[in-house]
Amino acid sequence: MTREEYLGFSKEYNLIPVWRELLVDLETPITIFKKVSPTGPAYLLESVEGGENLARYSFIGLDPFMVYRCRGEDGLLADGKGVREAGGSPLAVLKGLLERYRVPQLSELPRFYGGAVGYLGYDLVRLIEKLPDAAEDDLRLPDCLFVFAGTVLIFDHVRHTLKIVRNSLVDGDPGAAYDRAETVIEEITAALRRDLPGEKKSFKVAADVGLPEANMAREDFTGMVERAKEYIRAGDILQVVLSQRFRVPFKGDCFRVYRNLRAINPSPYLYYLDFRGTFPGLGEGPVIIGSSPEMLVRVEGDLAQTCPIAGTRPRGGNPEEDRALACELLADEKERAEHLMLVDLGRNDLGRVCTAGSVQVTRFMEVERYSHVMHLVSAVQGRLEPGRASFDALRACFPAGTVSGAPKVRAMEIIDEMEPTRRGIYAGAIGYLGFGGNMDTAITIRTVLLHEGYAYVQAGAGIVADSDPQREYQETVNKARALLNTLQGEEV
């Protein structure tokens, strides 16, 4: 963007993306992240579509100009003016923060180039539905934490280019604001020219971490399953997702964990959110590393979409075995019934905010393959009603039925009654809320939380009428172990 273009935009807009494009065909998002060496809160968002094909863009955010965090409706906002209270519904606060900024829509930039990136914890549902609130809040994490990055680096995997976007706040002197943005871009360009220090290039995963410490005993979890089946027999619910949380001590390299997880479990939503070094007055935040396969809700323009996933088989050892397992999955009546129930729930959620008659199932029970498993996946979409926006779709779909159950509200009441601790980030949402109104969020599953010397992983199992308590327990252990093993690797 030229100085003249910036000055023209400054007459109408108060935040202007100043950007420059570089050819980076010898770089990767990993090397770029390491070269810019963020010292404060930062993020890396990537995607492997369908578990097999790399999505076009990866996004790196650094140097935030604003951070918002809350516990319930008690919020704090930090920016260049200090820290102050920002109370109220977190979604309403975030909506108001984004609406502060009048931003030009530039066709040269992709769907996301700046805005809020962070997480909504599962327990924010208590502001939407009346739940018992019996579970202990032992981790005391923020229910919601978002950063507004001053600089966003957009890596284009198709053209092998990098857009350096400086989201420039227009102040009393637009010319000086433009010069500051150009200075930042020059500094990043210079950092990218530097070589990285030598390091060992490969990383192997240890065989097994053993049985990690859980927030409940085995018999407590199996007892929860038996009680849930009683609720199902009584007609209260059709299904409920019950979970347990595991932890192991951790003092390693957080970004190395992301690199390892990215290599062994590529997924549609890969994220590294480093909230350490949050603004003074807000305290130290966690590091969140995940490879979620499942969208919560996405909005582009007025089109809202959700993609339920339910039904799983391991990948085969060869193409013939892989095809046989896919056919077995498609023919499994129990898996199909559970999947159909969750598709209907997705239709109902979107139907609350979309124009009547616009909600459609555009994909139904298709097998989608990932590195180690295959899933049944569907897609539901609709056109938002006039006056509705991305926040309305997020509220309508939160939390996902695939991590709560059906009917959703009664299932959440049972979860709150049975699980001993709050879920925190697990089963909530992670993603971006863009300045232009676009939004993309994943369900927070297959995610590692690094906090105060421990690595936490939470895993759940969908309980139905004929569930076997011991098998459901083992399913949660296996899911957690697969993630925790990525922490125990060693360089070779």
ABEGO torsion letter per residue (X at the ends): XBAAAAAAAAAABABBBBBBBBBAAABBAAAAAAAAGBABBBBBBBBBBGGABBBABBBBBBGBABBBBBBEABBBBBBAAEBBBBBEBAAAAAAAAAAABBBBBBAABBABAEEBBEBBBAAAAAAABBBAGABBBAAGBBABBBBBBABBBBBBAAAGBBBBBBBBBBBABAAAAAAAAAAAAAAAAAAAABBBBBBBABBBBBABAEBBBBABBAAAAAAAAAAAAAAAAAGABABBBBBBBBBBBBABBAAAAAAAAAAABBBABBBBBBABGBBBGAEBBBBBBBBBABBABBBBEABBBBBBBBEBBBBBABAAAAAAAAAAAAABAAAAAAAAAAAAAAAAAAAAABBBGABBBABBGBBBBBAABBBBBBBBBBBBBBGBBAAAAAAAAOBBAAAAEOBAAAAAAAAAAABABBAEABGBBBEBBBAAGBBBBBBBBGBBBBBGGBBBBBBBBBBBAABBAAAAAAAAAAAAAAAAAAAABBBX
